[in-house]
Amino acid sequence: MGRAGTGGPGIGGLDAGGLEAGGLEVGGSGAAGSETAGVGAIGGLRPRHRPGDGGDVPAADVGLVEALAPRTRRTVAAWLLDGPSPATRQTRLQVLAAFLRWLHAVEPDLDPLAVTGAHLDAYCAGALAGTLTVGVRTPGRPLAPATVARKRAVLSSFYTHVWRSGAVRHDSVPGESRTLTREDRRQLRRGIARLAADGRPAEAAAVALLEATGATADALAGLTLQDLRAVNAGEPAIVTVHDGRGDLVAFPVPEPVRPLLRALSSARTPGEPLLRRADGQAVDVRWLRAALTDAALAGGMPRARAELLDPYLMRATTVTELLRGRAT
């Protein structure tokens, strides 16, 4: 994504002070003008470096956009210019800048134009759950549903603009920068084994199945004895889960997970969920997210990285890799 400085080059290489006559009105109320101007020259988006200096928006937000790759920067500028009022453009910049900071922390090499719907889902789910540590005023505090809905609407507006303008990055595969590196996966699998050794078979099995199949939280919560298949009357070797369309898909069970599923199934009756929380309640996204973080930490992953892992992005990455024939 690049370094988010406060004095980066403007769109097309011009900075805010190098506008020719007839360009955008600096600090004005109109949005008419040339897209070759710097973002800070768009009406209502004058960068504010310190209180009382006459700026409209934080200079860091402007610098974040200015530091994007040229094609991405031009696309963002065009969308900001399309805002009908200074207030709308300020809101757009604020919301997008917060999302870009989160995206950079989660997938630092992913161009914003290659974002998928799974990324928006993960961001909004994190905002609702209070798991965001960047891009929010108070890290760890859940945002109100109405606030998250407004953020999603603004971001959806941006990606609708991206699609309509033809700026979608068809030359890169979403997720190609990998939410999980090979080292991440090794650490996660090591952590799964340690959760199992610590007497947490449900969490260990859930994270292992998420990592291996990309199943949704609902699909994992709905697993029963009937979804397990043994080979030669041995340990469970096949698990069937429902995909995003509701179709039943069969996956091989990773060998280290087989004894976990065997132990869980021995304590369940037909039709009873295999995975349950310690209090007996059904598992959900929040539980799965906590189990994922615990497994990552147990495997030696740095806390800052472990806390950024999310079931939605895990699913997006795993499904993408499976479709591309990932060899494990």
Secondary structure, DSSP 4 states (H G I P E B T S, - for coil): -----SS---GGG--GGGPPTTSPPTT-S---S-TTS-GGGSTT--EESSTTSS-SEEHHHHHHHHTS-HHHHHHHHHHHHT-SSHHHHHHHHHHHHHHHHHHHHH-TT--GGG--HHHHHHHHHHHHHT---SSSSSTTPPPPHHHHHHHHHHHHHHHHHHHHHT---TTS-TTTT-SS-HHHHHHHHHHHHHHHHTT-HHHHHHHHHHHHH---HHHHHT--GGGEEESTTSSEEEEEEE-TTS-EEEEEPPGGGHHHHHHHHHT--TTS-S-B-TTSPBP-HHHHHHHHHHHHHHTT--HHHHTT--HHHHHHHHHHHHHTT---
